[in-house]
Amino acid sequence: MKIDFTKITYGFFGACAVAGLTYLGLAKYYEKEIAFGENYGEVIQAIDDIDNVYYQEPDKSEYSRNMIAGLVNGLNDRFTFCLDRNMETENSVNKSAQLLDAGFYIVRDTNSENILISNVEPSSPAEKMGLCRGDLILKIDGVSVAKVGYYNIIEKLIGKSGTSVELLVEHDGKRNIVNYVREKDFDKARNQTSELCDNGIFCYQFDKFDVDTVIQFVSEFNSLLNEKEIKGLIIDLRQNEGGDIEEAIKFFDLFAPAGNQVLTQESRSGKICTFQTTDEIKYKDIKVAVLVSNDTYSSGEILASLFKDTGLGVVIGTQTGGKGVFQVRKRFNDFYDYSIVAGYYYVNDLPNYNGVGITPDIVVDMDQRFIGTDEDTQLQKALELLS
């Protein structure tokens, strides 16, 4: 039998390569294990003590959740956080069109497991209903909040427009029934609201930037241009929480020439993503005013910064929130997510504004509860400039 030394040689070196890679992989793994033991010995000791001393059998499924949440939240970064599905449910209820228009916000009362009204806007429908900050909602349509569970019942506060729910509310130890009417469609997007003023100025409000935000704006604006003479455009970003950066750039691209850009740069890896305007200007001769406040964040600040830097719009209001960083979101099981700040935004050649915010061209201080009222001096200033 002829021996194929070529195959033997390849087999030998292949086996050596596999062994080497396995060794390197194991070495790297144990290197991390050793480093963890050296840096987090107290954590290991605490786990060992719980296993050996705690009087009951611990639920070890909670270990990873709580440790990861502790690691993420322990960074003490307001834009880096751990979020569970329950918190997302609460956020979606609080940010629904119905609660926003009613003017109240809820949280879980950790003492009673009931619904705690954490805030009520002045002169809001909620205030007129008799709801007050600090009130407890004990029942919804006769169903006990504490028995069913806070997170299992709070979505009953939102529903079909025009329907109502009966709330058993405790105020200063006294209980009374409040009939809460859902005025708006809970699933109706509040990302954009618009109004055409009598003087031919179109006011468009962005709560955040989502996919198709620009398409929706263009459709509405073009329809309006075909029917009316538009003298100017007010972009209201005063309660804009950010969102899709690419949509913000696409929106600015409607007014701007090529050459403007926004960079996102990851601090650790150095990875850079670039978003640029094109040479297709859709609305060249429209005068623009941009309204901002300390509740304007992230992509909202980017858009305001672009209009200010290029002079294509005048920025009016107060200093913005100062979120010049972006997050990477990770899901580590079916119940928890975490968002970690990964790097910075850079608008054109401007310095990063994180923690500082964008200073308006025209500063107009105003209590934000006057937004959309007759006392909205920031809006009045924009209308004055564009008229």
URUR-V426277 format. One record per helix or strand of 3 or more residues. SS is the DSSP state (H for helix, E for strand). FROM is the first residue (numbers start at 1). TO is the last residue. If there is no record, write none. Layout:
SS_FROM_TO / SS_FROM_TO
This chain:
H_5_39 / H_41_53 / H_61_73 / E_81_84 / H_85_94 / H_97_102 / E_104_108 / E_115_120 / H_125_129 / E_136_140 / H_145_148 / H_150_157 / E_164_171 / E_174_181 / E_192_196 / E_201_206 / H_213_227 / E_232_236 / H_245_253 / E_261_266 / E_272_276 / E_287_292 / H_299_310 / E_314_317 / E_325_331 / E_336_347 / H_368_370 / H_377_386
